[in-house]
Amino acid sequence: MGSSQRRAIQNYRSRLSEKGLVRFEVLGRDSDRDLIRSLAKRLTEDTPEASRLRTAVSKSMAGDESRKGGILAALRRSPLVGADLDLTRSHDAGRDTDI
């Protein structure tokens, strides 16, 4: 690549960084190309709609992990709930050893 091309790329990327943008690659299916590009383009805008979209996508990607008490809820849904299991441990002194 020539020095003028390299300088043009550096100038372009510096203008992007002044706007608070960075360039990066993502991997995806070819059928999702237009969707990913339109989503990325919309997220670069500094509008209330972009903020709402960013929030919605973040919540969607977080799923149920953002809620507190997830482990407790999973344990309550367990098929062993209500089963009379004896989970007490025996308290023996251990074995005798010669030191």
N, C-alpha and C positions, 0 to 999 in steps of 0.2 A: 504494500500500500504506500502510495506517495506521501510526501510530507504535507502537501496541501489537503489531501483527503483526511489524514490524521488530525490536522489542525481543525478542519471543518467538523469532524466528529467531536473533538474536544470542546469546541465552541458550542455545538448543539447540546452536549451533555451538561455543560456549565449553565446554559440557559435553562435547561430542565431543572437543575438543582436549585437555581434561584427561585423557581416556582415551587420548590418543595417536592419535586418528582424525581424518581429514579427509574432506571431501565432495568428490567429483569426478564428472564425467560421462564415459561411454565410448560409443562408437558400435559397434553390432553388428547382427547380423541379428535379426529379430523371433523367429525360432525358437530363438535362443540366450539369450533374455531370462531364462528360469528358471535356466538353467545359470550365467550370469554372476552373477545375484543370489545363488544358493546358494553359489557360490564366494566371493563378496565377504563374505557373512555368515559363512561358515566361517573366512575369514582374519582377521576381526575378533576372533575368540576367542583367548584367551591359553592355548591348550592344546597338548600335545605333538602331537596329531593335526593341528592347524593348522600347526605348524612343519614336520611331515613333508610336508603338502600344499604349503606354500610352497616347500620345497626341491625337491619333485618338479616343480612347475610351472616353477620357475626353471631347473632342468636341462633340462627339455623345451624351453623357449623358447630356451635358449642353443644347443642342438644341438651340432654338432661344433666350434663356434668356441672352446669352452673348452679343447679339447685342444691341447697343444703339438705342433709338427711337422706341422701341417696342410698347409702349403705343400709341404714336402718329400714328404709322402705323395701329394699331388696330382701332383707332378712325376714320382714313381715310377710312377704309374698312367697316365701319358701314353702315347699310342700311338707316340710317337717314341722310346720307350725301346728301346735295342738297335739303332736305326738308325745307320748309320755316317755321321754328318754331320760335315763339316769346319767347325768354328766358329771357326777361328783368324782373326785380323784381320791385314791387311797393315800393315806398319810403314814407310810411306813418309814422306819428310821434308815433304811438302806441296808447295805451288806457290810459285814465285818471285813476289814482289811488289816494286814500286818505291814507296818511301816518300818 
